[in-house]
Amino acid sequence: MKRSGVRSQESGVRIVLFYVLSFFLLSAVFFSCKTVINSEIRNPKSEIIKGVYHKEAAYLKARVSNDFNTLYSFQHPEYKTIINMDKFASSGGYSQLDYSSVTVQNPNPQVYIPPRQFNFILHDIKIEKFFIDKLGRYARFHTTQIMDIFLPMGRGIPVRREMKSIDYWEKINGEWFILNRVRHDTFTHISGAVTATPINLPEENAEYTEADISLVSPALAGQ
């Protein structure tokens, strides 16, 4: 009878231990799955955000240092078929494609070089905020250019200015490219008159959501 009682107790202890271990194992699996799922829900485009942010940061650095080779390497494939490296460098990297000139008879956009109204020295460009469209195809960066400008009436004394600008990027086959295009909703003609027929550019019509800058590396996010 004593042996039967001991065996019964040992069996009971084993059952309790089995349920306790099973509970801890299931809990560990549940919480690990929950962590992954929550992370994916919170940051569904974290890799996209990091990738394009690094591209924009490198592009802005090249802009400040006038590194035309690097700037040209970021240009859209269609841009490169129309504007070669020599033309790009000779314009100071400011050549743009004007799609308002596109017609059935003339399907290729014209090359437009914005006139320089004054001389300036570009010191820095900061990213203020950026957006990713819901399909992950386009990105939009709002930046501030910090520069010294030399006005005709300034007698050679520079004036510090902060100029707002927007950069658009498109992702093609996993690679991000800058969209260097004339945008008449932001800029005007040389005459000062806004174009009568706005351009219908897909990157401007995309549905954007603001990206979480905390997903980017601290070194870049703090610039």
N, C-alpha and C positions, 0 to 999 in steps of 0.2 A: 504494500500500500504506500509505503514511503517513497519507493522508487517511482511508482506511478505518479505521485504528487510532484516529485522533482521534475519528472519528464514533462508534466503538464505545465509547471512553472516555466521551464526552459522553453517550451513551445510558445508560451504566451509572450515571453521576453523577445523571442525571435520575431514574432508577428508584429510586436510594437516597434522593434528596431526596423523592420522592413518598411512599415508605414512611415516612420519618421524619415528614413533615408529617401524613400520615394517622394515624400513631400518636399524635402530640400532640393532634390534633383529637378522636380517639376517646377519649383519656384525659380531656380536658377535659369532654366530654359525659358520660362515665361518672361522673366525680367530682361534677359538678354535680347529676346525677340522684341520686346516692347521698346527697348532702348534703340534698336536698329530702326524699327518702324517709325518711332517718334522723330528720330534724326532725319529719316528720309522725308517725312511729312514737312518738317520745319525747313529743311534745306534741300529741296528737290533739284536745284540747279547750282549747287555749290561749286562743282567742278567747272561749269560753264562760266560762272561769275569770276572765279579765280583766273581762268584762262584768258578771258577778254580783258580783265583788269590789268594783268601783267602786260598784255599787248599795248593797251592804251598808255600805261606808265612808260614803257620803252619808247613808244611813239612820241610822247611829249618830251622825253629826255632828248631824243634826236632833234626835235623841233628847236629846242633851246640852244643846242650845240651846233645847229646847221649841218647835221650829219645827213647829207642828201642820199647817200647809198642806203642807209638804214631806213630813211623815210620812204624811199622808192620801193624798198622790199615789202613794205606794208600795203602798197597800193593794190586796188582791186584788179583782177585779171583783165577785165574789159578796159580799164583805164590804161593798162600797160600796152594794150594792142593799139591804142590811139596816140598815147604820149610816151615817147621813149625817154631814156635816162638823161640824154643831153638836153632835150627840151624842158624836162622837169627841173634840172639843175639851173638852167639859164633863166628860168622864171623865179628862182629862189624857192622852189618847192610849192609855189602858189597856183600852179595851173589847175583849173577845174573843168569838169565836163558839164556843159549846159544842155540839159535835155529839153528845154523849151524849144530848141531848134529842130527837134526830131519830127519828121513827117513821113508819109508813105514813100514819097519820092526820095527823101534824104533820111534814112534810118539811123545814121550815125550822129551822135551829139557833137556839137562844136566845142572847140577848146576856148576857154575864157580865162584870162589872167586879170584879176582885180587890180585896178590902178592904185598905186601907192600915193596917198595924199600927203604923207609926211614921213620923214625918216624916224626910225625908232630902234631901240635896243631892248630885246626881249630877255628878261632876267629869269623868269620862272613861269610855269603853268601848273596850277593846282586843280585837282579833281574835287569838285564840290559834292556831286552826287551822280549816280548812274542808274540806268534802267535796262532791263532785259525784256524782250517781248515774250508773249506767252508760249510761242513755239520754239524759243531758243535760237531763232535765226538772226535777229537783229539786236544790237546794243546801242544805247545812246548815253553819251557822257556830257555832263554840264561842267564846263571848266572856266577858270578865271586866269587870264593872261596878265602877268605883272610886267610892265614895261616902262621905259623912259621914252617919251616922244619929244621930238624937236619941232615945235611949231614955227611957222615963218616969222611971226611977230615976237618970238621968244629970244631972239638975238643969241642963239646958240646955247641957251640954258635949258636943259631937259626938264620935262614935267612928268612926274610919276603918275601913271594911270593904271587902272585895273579894268580890263576888257572882258566881257562875258562872251563865251562861244560854246558851240555844241558840236561834238564829233559823233558820227554814225559809223557803225561797223556791221558787216555782214559775214555770216559763217558759211563757208563753202567747202564741202567735203572735209569737215572737221577743222578747217583753218579759218582764222578771223582776218578780214581785210577791211581797211579804212575805205569809206565811201566819200571820195573827194568830189562833191558835186555842187553846182550853183543852187542855192536855196533862196528863192525869191520871197519866201515868207519872213526871212531874216534880213536879207540884203536888198539893196536897190540898185537900179541901173546907174551908170555914170552921170546921167542927167539928173538923178535924184528921184525920178518917177518910179513907182513900184510897178512891176509887170502886170498887165491887164489879164493875162491868162496864167494863173498859178500852175506850177508843175505838179503832176500827180506822181509822187515818188513813193514806192511801197514802204520804205523804211520809216517814212513820216506818218504813214497811215496805220502802222502796226499798233497792236494793243500792248502797252508797256506796263510793267510793275516795277517799283523801285527796288533795287537790289540791296541786300543787307551787307553793308560794308564790313561788318564784324567777321564775315566769312573769309575776308581777304587777310593775308599775312599782316601782322602788326606794323611791320616796316613800311608797307605800302599804304595801309589804311591811315597811318599817321602823317602822310605827306601833306 
